[in-house]
């Protein structure tokens, strides 16, 4: 697995640890069984990362949806901070599905997903390189498509 993918594995393992296993450890008063869960979670993080990076579109989407719905449960929309999009998980989500719960994103979110400024997003939208959404912002799918095009040019 390339080093960037290892960063994704580590981020997934760390998130599972912090958001799921640490609270369980507190509830069970430090029971030894949590240690074996940590080992399983790390192995599963590797499998999830491989699916997100190299799986077919359907499998990648399912893995991403499972991770987001488990680690960020709630009744409201998934709305991570802008810097999340720069993380290994944020970048693979942006490349594989765009924004997982929004048809359109603000220029600020699109910029974070693309690694450019809001002004850069505006310029791309004006030049027709990103599709505007009729209700404002740009289409999440067009951000994903742009990331895929950039990835193809780098390869």
WOZIRA-V896435 format. One record per helix or strand of 3 or more residues. SS is the DSSP state (H for helix, E for strand). FROM is the first residue (numbers start at 1). TO is the last residue. If there is no record, write none. Layout:
# WOZIRA-V896435
SS;FROM;TO  SS;FROM;TO
This chain:
# WOZIRA-V896435
H;3;27  H;33;54  H;57;71  H;82;86  H;88;97  H;107;114  H;118;126  H;140;154
